[in-house]
Amino acid sequence: MNQTREEQICNELLHIWAKVYDFREELGEKHELYDSLYKLSFDINSVESNFRKFLKKEESTVIGVTMNS
């Protein structure tokens, strides 16, 4: 998978997180799914954060390989 596609996936995760956040706010704290949506937004945020760390690591590796070439 190329880095551009990986960046697109990471950005999509951010958009999904925003949608889940909006749904949670729209339904309100009293809704029975509020806590589940909160957990889902936390999980999506965690995956997105890990994906960004992965991309930075990959970028560092590519830069290192390029400098050593």
Backbone as numpy.savetxt, mean C-alpha at the origin, in Angstrom:
# Nx Ny Nz CAx CAy CAz Cx Cy Cz
8.56 -8.95 -12.84 7.69 -7.78 -12.84 8.60 -6.55 -12.84
8.30 -5.60 -13.73 9.16 -4.42 -13.76 8.75 -3.41 -12.70
9.67 -2.51 -12.39 9.45 -1.59 -11.29 8.27 -0.66 -11.54
8.04 -0.27 -12.77 6.91 0.61 -13.06 5.60 -0.07 -12.68
5.45 -1.35 -13.01 4.24 -2.09 -12.66 4.13 -2.23 -11.14
5.24 -2.47 -10.49 5.23 -2.58 -9.03 4.82 -1.25 -8.39
5.28 -0.15 -8.94 4.88 1.17 -8.44 3.39 1.40 -8.66
2.86 0.95 -9.79 1.43 1.06 -10.07 0.62 0.28 -9.04
1.08 -0.93 -8.72 0.38 -1.75 -7.73 0.40 -1.05 -6.37
1.53 -0.49 -6.01 1.65 0.22 -4.75 0.69 1.40 -4.69
0.60 2.14 -5.78 -0.32 3.28 -5.85 -1.78 2.82 -5.80
-2.08 1.68 -6.43 -3.44 1.13 -6.36 -3.81 0.78 -4.93
-2.87 0.22 -4.20 -3.12 -0.10 -2.79 -3.47 1.15 -2.01
-2.80 2.24 -2.32 -3.09 3.51 -1.65 -4.51 3.98 -1.98
-4.92 3.82 -3.23 -6.29 4.20 -3.63 -7.33 3.30 -2.94
-7.02 2.02 -2.85 -7.95 1.09 -2.18 -8.07 1.48 -0.71
-6.94 1.79 -0.08 -6.98 2.22 1.32 -7.89 3.43 1.49
-7.77 4.40 0.58 -8.59 5.61 0.65 -10.07 5.27 0.50
-10.41 4.34 -0.39 -11.80 3.93 -0.56 -12.34 3.27 0.71
-11.56 2.40 1.29 -11.99 1.72 2.52 -12.19 2.76 3.62
-11.28 3.71 3.72 -11.41 4.78 4.71 -12.70 5.57 4.50
-12.98 5.90 3.24 -14.21 6.63 2.92 -15.45 5.82 3.28
-15.45 4.52 2.97 -16.58 3.66 3.32 -16.80 3.66 4.83
-15.71 3.54 5.57 -15.78 3.50 7.03 -16.37 4.80 7.57
-15.91 5.92 7.04 -16.42 7.22 7.49 -17.89 7.40 7.10
-18.24 6.92 5.92 -19.62 7.04 5.45 -20.58 6.22 6.33
-20.17 5.03 6.71 -21.02 4.16 7.52 -21.10 4.63 8.97
-20.02 5.19 9.47 -20.01 5.72 10.83 -19.64 4.69 11.88
-19.27 5.20 13.05 -18.77 4.36 14.14 -19.80 3.35 14.65
-21.06 3.65 14.52 -22.11 2.77 15.05 -22.38 1.55 14.17
-21.89 1.60 12.93 -22.15 0.50 11.99 -21.36 -0.73 12.42
-21.97 -1.90 12.27 -21.33 -3.14 12.72 -20.06 -3.48 11.94
-19.88 -2.91 10.75 -18.67 -3.19 9.96 -17.56 -2.17 10.18
-17.82 -1.17 11.00 -16.84 -0.10 11.22 -15.48 -0.67 11.66
-15.48 -1.53 12.66 -14.22 -2.09 13.16 -13.53 -2.96 12.11
-14.31 -3.70 11.35 -13.74 -4.55 10.30 -13.09 -3.70 9.22
-13.74 -2.60 8.86 -13.17 -1.71 7.85 -11.91 -1.03 8.38
-11.91 -0.72 9.68 -10.71 -0.15 10.29 -9.55 -1.14 10.19
-9.81 -2.40 10.53 -8.78 -3.43 10.44 -8.30 -3.60 9.01
-9.25 -3.61 8.07 -8.89 -3.75 6.66 -8.01 -2.59 6.21
-8.36 -1.37 6.60 -7.55 -0.21 6.20 -6.15 -0.31 6.81
-6.06 -0.81 8.05 -4.76 -1.00 8.68 -3.93 -2.03 7.91
-4.57 -3.15 7.54 -3.88 -4.21 6.81 -3.41 -3.73 5.44
-4.27 -3.00 4.73 -3.89 -2.47 3.42 -2.71 -1.51 3.58
-2.77 -0.67 4.60 -1.69 0.28 4.84 -0.38 -0.46 5.12
-0.46 -1.54 5.86 0.72 -2.34 6.17 1.33 -2.94 4.90
0.49 -3.50 4.05 0.97 -4.10 2.79 1.58 -3.02 1.91
0.91 -1.87 1.81 1.42 -0.77 0.98 2.77 -0.29 1.51
2.90 -0.19 2.81 4.15 0.24 3.42 5.27 -0.77 3.14
4.97 -2.05 3.28 5.96 -3.09 2.99 6.34 -3.08 1.51
5.38 -2.81 0.65 5.64 -2.74 -0.78 6.60 -1.59 -1.07
6.39 -0.44 -0.44 7.28 0.71 -0.64 8.70 0.39 -0.16
8.81 -0.31 0.98 10.13 -0.72 1.48 10.80 -1.65 0.47
10.03 -2.57 -0.10 10.54 -3.49 -1.11 11.05 -2.71 -2.31
10.27 -1.73 -2.78 10.67 -0.94 -3.93 11.97 -0.18 -3.66
12.09 0.39 -2.46 13.32 1.10 -2.11 14.51 0.15 -2.09
14.29 -1.05 -1.56 15.35 -2.05 -1.51 15.77 -2.45 -2.93
14.78 -2.67 -3.78 15.05 -3.03 -5.17 15.81 -1.91 -5.87
15.38 -0.67 -5.61 16.03 0.49 -6.22 17.48 0.58 -5.78
17.73 0.35 -4.49 19.09 0.38 -3.96 19.95 -0.70 -4.61
19.37 -1.88 -4.81 20.08 -2.98 -5.42 20.46 -2.64 -6.87
19.53 -2.05 -7.60 19.78 -1.68 -8.99 20.87 -0.62 -9.06
20.79 0.37 -8.16 21.82 1.42 -8.14 23.17 0.82 -7.81
23.21 -0.10 -6.85 24.45 -0.76 -6.48 25.05 -1.55 -7.61
24.21 -2.28 -8.33 24.67 -3.07 -9.49 25.19 -2.15 -10.56
24.51 -1.04 -10.82 24.91 -0.10 -11.85 26.26 0.54 -11.49
26.44 0.89 -10.22 27.69 1.53 -9.80 28.86 0.54 -9.85
28.57 -0.73 -9.64 29.63 -1.75 -9.66 29.95 -2.22 -11.06
29.14 -1.85 -12.03 29.36 -2.31 -13.41 30.46 -1.54 -14.09
